[in-house]
Amino acid sequence: QKFWEHALRGIGSETSVAIIVILFMVGMISALIKATGVAIGFVWLAQEIGLSAGYYTFFVFIAVSLISMATGSSIGTMFTAFPIFYAAGIAIGAAPAPLAGAILSAAILGDNLAPISDTTIISSSSQRFRTRDAVADVGGVVRHRFRYALTAAAISAVLFLVIGLSGSQDASAVSQFDTAATPLPLLMLIPVAIMLVVAMTTRDIFMAVTVGLVLGSLTGLAAGLLTPAMIMGVADGAPTGFLYEGVSSMLGTVALVISVFGIMGVLRGAGVMELIVDKITSGNLSSTPRGVELAIGLGVSATTMLFGGVNSAAMLAFGPVADELGARVGLHPYRRANVLDCFALGLASVIPVLSAYLFIGALL
Protein backbone atom coordinates (compact mmCIF):
# COMPACT_ATOMS: atom_id res chain seq x y z
CA GLN A 1 0.00 0.00 0.00
CA LYS A 2 2.80 2.43 0.88
CA PHE A 3 4.68 1.46 -2.27
CA TRP A 4 1.79 2.48 -4.55
CA GLU A 5 1.00 5.53 -2.44
CA HIS A 6 4.51 6.90 -3.03
CA ALA A 7 4.63 5.72 -6.66
CA LEU A 8 1.41 7.60 -7.47
CA ARG A 9 2.64 10.63 -5.54
CA GLY A 10 5.71 10.73 -7.77
CA ILE A 11 3.73 10.16 -10.99
CA GLY A 12 1.14 12.77 -10.04
CA SER A 13 3.65 15.48 -9.11
CA GLU A 14 3.30 18.85 -10.82
CA THR A 15 6.68 18.39 -12.49
CA SER A 16 5.72 15.00 -13.92
CA VAL A 17 2.41 16.21 -15.35
CA ALA A 18 3.99 19.38 -16.81
CA ILE A 19 6.72 17.37 -18.55
CA ILE A 20 4.15 14.96 -20.03
CA VAL A 21 1.99 17.76 -21.43
CA ILE A 22 5.01 19.60 -22.84
CA LEU A 23 6.33 16.42 -24.47
CA PHE A 24 3.04 15.86 -26.29
CA MET A 25 3.10 19.45 -27.62
CA VAL A 26 6.76 19.17 -28.58
CA GLY A 27 5.98 15.94 -30.43
CA MET A 28 3.46 17.84 -32.57
CA ILE A 29 6.04 20.52 -33.44
CA SER A 30 8.63 17.89 -34.36
CA ALA A 31 6.12 16.07 -36.57
CA LEU A 32 5.19 19.38 -38.24
CA ILE A 33 8.82 20.09 -39.17
CA LYS A 34 9.27 16.59 -40.57
CA ALA A 35 5.98 16.70 -42.50
CA THR A 36 6.95 19.93 -44.27
CA GLY A 37 10.36 18.56 -45.38
CA VAL A 38 12.70 21.20 -43.95
CA ALA A 39 15.69 18.88 -44.54
CA ILE A 40 14.91 18.86 -48.29
CA GLY A 41 15.06 22.66 -48.21
CA PHE A 42 18.61 22.52 -46.86
CA VAL A 43 19.56 20.05 -49.59
CA TRP A 44 18.28 22.56 -52.15
CA LEU A 45 20.37 25.28 -50.49
CA ALA A 46 23.55 23.19 -50.70
CA GLN A 47 22.77 22.40 -54.32
CA GLU A 48 22.27 26.07 -55.21
CA ILE A 49 25.46 27.17 -53.45
CA GLY A 50 27.39 24.48 -55.29
CA LEU A 51 29.19 23.05 -52.29
CA SER A 52 32.23 20.84 -52.92
CA ALA A 53 32.68 17.59 -51.05
CA GLY A 54 35.24 19.22 -48.75
CA TYR A 55 32.87 21.91 -47.52
CA TYR A 56 29.87 19.61 -47.39
CA THR A 57 30.66 18.16 -43.92
CA PHE A 58 30.85 21.67 -42.44
CA PHE A 59 27.57 22.63 -44.13
CA VAL A 60 25.85 19.49 -42.82
CA PHE A 61 26.96 20.27 -39.26
CA ILE A 62 25.35 23.74 -39.46
CA ALA A 63 22.20 22.58 -41.26
CA VAL A 64 21.51 19.58 -39.04
CA SER A 65 22.10 21.74 -35.94
CA LEU A 66 19.32 24.07 -37.11
CA ILE A 67 17.01 21.16 -37.90
CA SER A 68 17.66 19.60 -34.49
CA MET A 69 16.95 22.92 -32.76
CA ALA A 70 13.71 23.18 -34.74
CA THR A 71 12.53 19.66 -33.91
CA GLY A 72 13.99 19.46 -30.40
CA SER A 73 14.80 15.79 -30.94
CA SER A 74 18.32 14.44 -31.50
CA ILE A 75 17.24 10.89 -32.35
CA GLY A 76 14.35 12.14 -34.49
CA THR A 77 16.75 14.44 -36.34
CA MET A 78 19.14 11.56 -37.00
CA PHE A 79 16.36 9.52 -38.59
CA THR A 80 15.62 12.50 -40.85
CA ALA A 81 19.17 13.65 -41.59
CA PHE A 82 21.08 10.41 -42.20
CA PRO A 83 18.96 9.18 -45.14
CA ILE A 84 19.18 12.60 -46.84
CA PHE A 85 22.47 14.31 -45.94
CA TYR A 86 24.63 11.22 -45.45
CA ALA A 87 23.50 9.56 -48.67
CA ALA A 88 24.08 12.78 -50.63
CA GLY A 89 27.50 13.31 -49.04
CA ILE A 90 28.74 9.82 -49.86
CA ALA A 91 27.55 10.27 -53.45
CA ILE A 92 29.73 13.37 -53.92
CA GLY A 93 32.82 11.96 -52.17
CA ALA A 94 32.66 13.33 -48.62
CA ALA A 95 34.64 11.33 -46.05
CA PRO A 96 32.11 8.92 -44.41
CA ALA A 97 33.25 8.94 -40.75
CA PRO A 98 33.53 12.74 -40.29
CA LEU A 99 30.21 13.18 -42.13
CA ALA A 100 28.46 10.72 -39.80
CA GLY A 101 30.14 12.43 -36.84
CA ALA A 102 28.93 15.84 -38.01
CA ILE A 103 25.32 14.61 -38.22
CA LEU A 104 25.51 12.95 -34.80
CA SER A 105 27.20 15.96 -33.16
CA ALA A 106 24.78 18.44 -34.70
CA ALA A 107 21.77 16.37 -33.64
CA ILE A 108 22.95 16.39 -30.02
CA LEU A 109 23.91 20.09 -30.18
CA GLY A 110 20.44 21.11 -31.35
CA ASP A 111 18.87 18.86 -28.72
CA ASN A 112 20.98 20.59 -26.07
CA LEU A 113 19.99 24.11 -27.17
CA ALA A 114 16.35 23.72 -28.25
CA PRO A 115 13.83 25.13 -25.74
CA ILE A 116 11.37 22.47 -26.94
CA SER A 117 13.79 19.57 -26.39
CA ASP A 118 12.81 16.91 -23.86
CA THR A 119 16.32 17.05 -22.37
CA THR A 120 16.12 20.84 -21.94
CA ILE A 121 12.68 20.56 -20.36
CA ILE A 122 13.71 17.72 -18.03
CA SER A 123 16.96 19.38 -16.92
CA SER A 124 15.13 22.66 -16.23
CA SER A 125 12.04 21.30 -14.51
CA SER A 126 14.06 19.02 -12.21
CA GLN A 127 15.85 21.98 -10.60
CA ARG A 128 13.79 23.89 -8.04
CA PHE A 129 14.23 27.34 -6.56
CA ARG A 130 14.43 27.43 -2.77
CA THR A 131 13.44 31.09 -2.44
CA ARG A 132 10.07 30.60 -4.14
CA ASP A 133 7.78 27.78 -5.26
CA ALA A 134 9.01 27.40 -8.83
CA VAL A 135 11.37 25.39 -11.04
CA ALA A 136 14.03 26.74 -13.40
CA ASP A 137 12.27 28.24 -16.41
CA VAL A 138 13.28 26.88 -19.81
CA GLY A 139 13.95 30.29 -21.39
CA GLY A 140 16.35 31.37 -18.66
CA VAL A 141 18.20 28.05 -18.71
CA VAL A 142 18.65 28.14 -22.50
CA ARG A 143 19.87 31.75 -22.45
CA HIS A 144 22.58 30.82 -19.95
CA ARG A 145 23.41 27.61 -21.84
CA PHE A 146 24.18 29.38 -25.13
CA ARG A 147 27.61 30.55 -23.94
CA TYR A 148 28.80 26.97 -23.37
CA ALA A 149 27.11 25.22 -26.27
CA LEU A 150 27.98 27.80 -28.92
CA THR A 151 31.63 27.86 -27.83
CA ALA A 152 31.81 24.08 -28.28
CA ALA A 153 29.87 24.36 -31.55
CA ALA A 154 32.27 26.96 -32.97
CA ILE A 155 35.32 24.79 -32.19
CA SER A 156 33.57 21.74 -33.65
CA ALA A 157 32.56 23.60 -36.81
CA VAL A 158 36.18 24.60 -37.48
CA LEU A 159 37.35 21.02 -36.94
CA PHE A 160 34.66 19.60 -39.23
CA LEU A 161 35.68 22.12 -41.90
CA VAL A 162 39.38 21.19 -41.63
CA ILE A 163 38.74 17.44 -41.47
CA GLY A 164 36.18 17.62 -44.27
CA LEU A 165 38.60 19.44 -46.57
CA SER A 166 41.45 17.02 -45.83
CA GLY A 167 39.40 13.83 -46.06
CA SER A 168 37.17 14.43 -49.08
CA GLN A 169 37.58 12.07 -52.00
CA ASP A 170 36.12 14.30 -54.69
CA ALA A 171 36.35 18.09 -54.96
CA SER A 172 33.87 18.48 -57.79
CA ALA A 173 30.81 20.63 -57.35
CA VAL A 174 27.64 19.06 -56.10
CA SER A 175 25.38 17.87 -58.88
CA GLN A 176 21.76 17.02 -58.33
CA PHE A 177 21.21 15.82 -54.76
CA ASP A 178 17.54 15.36 -55.23
CA THR A 179 15.43 16.30 -58.23
CA ALA A 180 12.57 17.08 -55.86
CA ALA A 181 14.63 19.56 -53.81
CA THR A 182 12.85 22.89 -53.41
CA PRO A 183 13.43 26.06 -51.35
CA LEU A 184 9.82 26.22 -50.12
CA PRO A 185 10.38 24.15 -46.93
CA LEU A 186 12.88 26.76 -45.73
CA LEU A 187 9.89 29.07 -45.15
CA MET A 188 9.11 26.88 -42.13
CA LEU A 189 12.18 28.35 -40.41
CA ILE A 190 10.21 31.60 -39.99
CA PRO A 191 7.59 30.21 -37.54
CA VAL A 192 10.35 28.18 -35.86
CA ALA A 193 12.40 31.36 -35.33
CA ILE A 194 9.36 33.18 -33.95
CA MET A 195 8.65 30.26 -31.62
CA LEU A 196 12.24 30.35 -30.31
CA VAL A 197 12.03 34.12 -29.73
CA VAL A 198 8.74 33.71 -27.84
CA ALA A 199 10.25 30.94 -25.71
CA MET A 200 13.28 33.08 -24.85
CA THR A 201 11.38 36.30 -24.14
CA THR A 202 8.27 35.02 -22.33
CA ARG A 203 9.96 32.01 -20.67
CA ASP A 204 6.64 30.23 -21.26
CA ILE A 205 7.19 27.02 -23.23
CA PHE A 206 3.44 26.37 -23.56
CA MET A 207 2.84 29.75 -25.19
CA ALA A 208 5.89 29.32 -27.45
CA VAL A 209 4.86 25.88 -28.71
CA THR A 210 1.29 27.06 -29.28
CA VAL A 211 2.58 29.98 -31.36
CA GLY A 212 4.86 27.59 -33.27
CA LEU A 213 2.05 25.15 -34.02
CA VAL A 214 -0.41 27.79 -35.19
CA LEU A 215 2.06 29.81 -37.29
CA GLY A 216 3.73 26.66 -38.61
CA SER A 217 0.42 25.18 -39.73
CA LEU A 218 -0.65 28.42 -41.42
CA THR A 219 2.73 28.83 -43.13
CA GLY A 220 2.69 25.21 -44.32
CA LEU A 221 -0.82 25.59 -45.73
CA ALA A 222 -0.02 28.92 -47.43
CA ALA A 223 3.17 27.52 -49.01
CA GLY A 224 1.43 24.35 -50.18
CA LEU A 225 3.63 22.17 -47.98
CA LEU A 226 0.61 20.97 -45.99
CA THR A 227 -2.98 20.06 -46.70
CA PRO A 228 -5.70 20.12 -44.04
CA ALA A 229 -5.62 16.30 -44.01
CA MET A 230 -1.89 16.41 -43.20
CA ILE A 231 -2.69 18.39 -40.04
CA MET A 232 -5.50 16.15 -38.82
CA GLY A 233 -7.59 13.64 -40.71
CA VAL A 234 -8.91 10.11 -40.93
CA ALA A 235 -7.88 7.43 -43.43
CA ASP A 236 -9.44 3.95 -43.48
CA GLY A 237 -10.96 4.58 -40.08
CA ALA A 238 -7.60 5.51 -38.47
CA PRO A 239 -6.53 9.00 -37.39
CA THR A 240 -3.78 10.68 -39.46
CA GLY A 241 -1.95 14.00 -39.57
CA PHE A 242 1.08 15.44 -37.83
CA LEU A 243 -0.90 16.31 -34.67
CA TYR A 244 -1.79 12.65 -34.16
CA GLU A 245 1.65 11.41 -35.24
CA GLY A 246 3.36 13.90 -32.91
CA VAL A 247 1.41 12.65 -29.90
CA SER A 248 1.94 9.01 -30.89
CA SER A 249 5.70 9.52 -31.27
CA MET A 250 5.94 10.69 -27.66
CA LEU A 251 4.04 7.80 -26.05
CA GLY A 252 7.24 5.83 -25.40
CA THR A 253 8.94 8.85 -23.81
CA VAL A 254 5.85 9.63 -21.74
CA ALA A 255 5.76 6.04 -20.50
CA LEU A 256 9.41 6.46 -19.51
CA VAL A 257 8.61 9.70 -17.65
CA ILE A 258 5.73 8.03 -15.78
CA SER A 259 7.92 5.05 -14.87
CA VAL A 260 10.88 7.11 -13.71
CA PHE A 261 8.75 9.51 -11.64
CA GLY A 262 7.01 6.52 -10.06
CA ILE A 263 10.41 5.04 -9.21
CA MET A 264 11.61 8.38 -7.83
CA GLY A 265 8.49 8.63 -5.67
CA VAL A 266 9.22 5.21 -4.15
CA LEU A 267 12.91 6.03 -3.63
CA ARG A 268 12.00 9.31 -1.94
CA GLY A 269 9.40 7.63 0.24
CA ALA A 270 11.92 4.98 1.31
CA GLY A 271 14.55 7.63 2.10
CA VAL A 272 16.98 6.34 -0.56
CA MET A 273 17.38 9.71 -2.31
CA GLU A 274 18.25 11.45 0.97
CA LEU A 275 20.74 8.67 1.77
CA ILE A 276 22.48 9.05 -1.62
CA VAL A 277 22.66 12.84 -1.28
CA ASP A 278 23.98 12.57 2.29
CA LYS A 279 26.69 10.12 1.22
CA ILE A 280 27.82 12.34 -1.65
CA THR A 281 27.71 15.56 0.39
CA SER A 282 29.67 14.03 3.26
CA GLY A 283 32.81 13.92 1.11
CA ASN A 284 35.31 16.73 0.53
CA LEU A 285 34.27 16.94 -3.14
CA SER A 286 30.86 18.35 -2.27
CA SER A 287 31.97 20.99 0.22
CA THR A 288 32.32 23.74 -2.42
CA PRO A 289 30.18 24.84 -5.39
CA ARG A 290 32.91 23.78 -7.87
CA GLY A 291 33.18 20.41 -6.17
CA VAL A 292 29.41 19.91 -6.35
CA GLU A 293 29.44 20.80 -10.05
CA LEU A 294 32.09 18.12 -10.60
CA ALA A 295 30.05 15.63 -8.55
CA ILE A 296 26.92 16.40 -10.60
CA GLY A 297 28.87 16.08 -13.85
CA LEU A 298 30.44 12.75 -12.90
CA GLY A 299 27.19 11.44 -11.42
CA VAL A 300 25.00 12.20 -14.43
CA SER A 301 27.72 10.93 -16.80
CA ALA A 302 27.81 7.59 -14.99
CA THR A 303 23.99 7.46 -14.97
CA THR A 304 23.89 8.24 -18.70
CA MET A 305 26.29 5.39 -19.43
CA LEU A 306 24.14 3.03 -17.34
CA PHE A 307 21.10 4.10 -19.37
CA GLY A 308 22.89 3.29 -22.66
CA GLY A 309 23.38 6.92 -23.62
CA VAL A 310 19.68 7.79 -23.30
CA ASN A 311 20.27 11.13 -21.63
CA SER A 312 16.64 12.04 -20.99
CA ALA A 313 16.20 8.94 -18.81
CA ALA A 314 19.51 9.63 -17.06
CA MET A 315 18.50 13.20 -16.21
CA LEU A 316 15.10 12.07 -14.99
CA ALA A 317 16.85 9.68 -12.61
CA PHE A 318 19.74 11.91 -11.47
CA GLY A 319 17.99 15.31 -11.68
CA PRO A 320 16.56 15.20 -8.13
CA VAL A 321 19.99 14.28 -6.75
CA ALA A 322 21.59 17.22 -8.60
CA ASP A 323 18.82 19.47 -7.28
CA GLU A 324 19.50 18.54 -3.65
CA LEU A 325 23.29 18.66 -4.02
CA GLY A 326 23.32 22.04 -5.75
CA ALA A 327 20.83 23.63 -3.37
CA ARG A 328 22.98 22.75 -0.37
CA VAL A 329 25.89 24.88 -1.64
CA GLY A 330 23.78 27.64 -3.20
CA LEU A 331 24.17 26.78 -6.89
CA HIS A 332 21.56 28.61 -8.98
CA PRO A 333 18.93 26.32 -10.60
CA TYR A 334 20.03 27.55 -14.06
CA ARG A 335 23.60 26.49 -13.34
CA ARG A 336 22.52 23.10 -11.96
CA ALA A 337 20.34 22.46 -15.01
CA ASN A 338 23.17 23.34 -17.41
CA VAL A 339 25.83 21.24 -15.68
CA LEU A 340 23.33 18.36 -15.68
CA ASP A 341 22.37 18.72 -19.36
CA CYS A 342 25.80 19.52 -20.81
CA PHE A 343 27.46 16.51 -19.16
CA ALA A 344 24.60 14.13 -20.02
CA LEU A 345 24.77 15.21 -23.70
CA GLY A 346 28.56 15.04 -23.78
CA LEU A 347 30.98 12.13 -23.93
CA ALA A 348 28.76 9.92 -21.79
CA SER A 349 26.15 9.72 -24.55
CA VAL A 350 28.61 8.39 -27.16
CA ILE A 351 30.52 5.67 -25.28
CA PRO A 352 31.08 3.18 -28.15
CA VAL A 353 29.90 -0.04 -26.46
CA LEU A 354 26.85 1.54 -24.80
CA SER A 355 25.58 4.45 -26.90
CA ALA A 356 22.11 4.29 -28.40
CA TYR A 357 23.17 7.21 -30.63
CA LEU A 358 26.01 5.24 -32.20
CA PHE A 359 23.81 2.17 -32.65
CA ILE A 360 21.18 4.24 -34.45
CA GLY A 361 23.78 6.05 -36.57
CA ALA A 362 25.35 2.75 -37.62
CA LEU A 363 21.92 1.31 -38.42
CA LEU A 364 20.99 4.30 -40.60
Rosetta blueprint (number, residue, H / E / L):
1 Q L
2 K H
3 F H
4 W H
5 E H
6 H H
7 A H
8 L H
9 R H
10 G H
11 I H
12 G L
13 S L
14 E H
15 T H
16 S H
17 V H
18 A H
19 I H
20 I H
21 V H
22 I H
23 L H
24 F H
25 M H
26 V H
27 G H
28 M H
29 I H
30 S H
31 A H
32 L H
33 I H
34 K H
35 A H
36 T L
37 G L
38 V H
39 A H
40 I H
41 G H
42 F H
43 V H
44 W H
45 L H
46 A H
47 Q H
48 E H
49 I H
50 G L
51 L L
52 S E
53 A H
54 G H
55 Y H
56 Y H
57 T H
58 F H
59 F H
60 V H
61 F H
62 I H
63 A H
64 V H
65 S H
66 L H
67 I H
68 S H
69 M H
70 A H
71 T H
72 G L
73 S L
74 S H
75 I H
76 G H
77 T H
78 M H
79 F H
80 T H
81 A H
82 F H
83 P H
84 I H
85 F H
86 Y H
87 A H
88 A H
89 G H
90 I H
91 A H
92 I H
93 G L
94 A L
95 A L
96 P H
97 A H
98 P H
99 L H
100 A H
101 G H
102 A H
103 I H
104 L H
105 S H
106 A H
107 A H
108 I H
109 L H
110 G H
111 D H
112 N H
113 L H
114 A L
115 P L
116 I L
117 S L
118 D H
119 T H
120 T H
121 I H
122 I H
123 S H
124 S H
125 S H
126 S L
127 Q L
128 R E
129 F L
130 R L
131 T L
132 R L
133 D L
134 A L
135 V E
136 A L
137 D L
138 V H
139 G H
140 G H
141 V H
142 V H
143 R H
144 H H
145 R H
146 F H
147 R H
148 Y H
149 A H
150 L H
151 T H
152 A H
153 A H
154 A H
155 I H
156 S H
157 A H
158 V H
159 L H
160 F H
161 L H
162 V H
163 I H
164 G H
165 L H
166 S H
167 G H
168 S L
169 Q L
170 D L
171 A L
172 S L
173 A E
174 V L
175 S L
176 Q L
177 F L
178 D L
179 T L
180 A L
181 A L
182 T L
183 P L
184 L H
185 P H
186 L H
187 L H
188 M H
189 L H
190 I H
191 P H
192 V H
193 A H
194 I H
195 M H
196 L H
197 V H
198 V H
199 A H
200 M H
201 T H
202 T H
203 R L
204 D L
205 I H
206 F H
207 M H
208 A H
209 V H
210 T H
211 V H
212 G H
213 L H
214 V H
215 L H
216 G H
217 S H
218 L H
219 T H
220 G H
221 L H
222 A H
223 A H
224 G L
225 L L
226 L L
227 T L
228 P H
229 A H
230 M H
231 I H
232 M L
233 G E
234 V E
235 A E
236 D L
237 G L
238 A E
239 P E
240 T E
241 G L
242 F H
243 L H
244 Y H
245 E H
246 G H
247 V H
248 S H
249 S H
250 M L
251 L H
252 G H
253 T H
254 V H
255 A H
256 L H
257 V H
258 I H
259 S H
260 V H
261 F H
262 G H
263 I H
264 M H
265 G H
266 V H
267 L H
268 R H
269 G H
270 A L
271 G L
272 V H
273 M H
274 E H
275 L H
276 I H
277 V H
278 D H
279 K H
280 I H
281 T H
282 S L
283 G L
284 N H
285 L H
286 S H
287 S H
288 T L
289 P H
290 R H
291 G H
292 V H
293 E H
294 L H
295 A H
296 I H
297 G H
298 L H
299 G H
300 V H
301 S H
302 A H
303 T H
304 T H
305 M H
306 L H
307 F L
308 G L
309 G L
310 V L
311 N H
312 S H
313 A H
314 A H
315 M H
316 L H
317 A H
318 F H
319 G H
320 P H
321 V H
322 A H
323 D H
324 E H
325 L H
326 G H
327 A H
328 R H
329 V L
330 G L
331 L L
332 H L
333 P H
334 Y H
335 R H
336 R H
337 A H
338 N H
339 V H
340 L H
341 D H
342 C H
343 F H
344 A H
345 L L
346 G L
347 L H
348 A H
349 S H
350 V H
351 I L
352 P L
353 V L
354 L L
355 S L
356 A H
357 Y H
358 L H
359 F H
360 I H
361 G H
362 A H
363 L H
364 L L
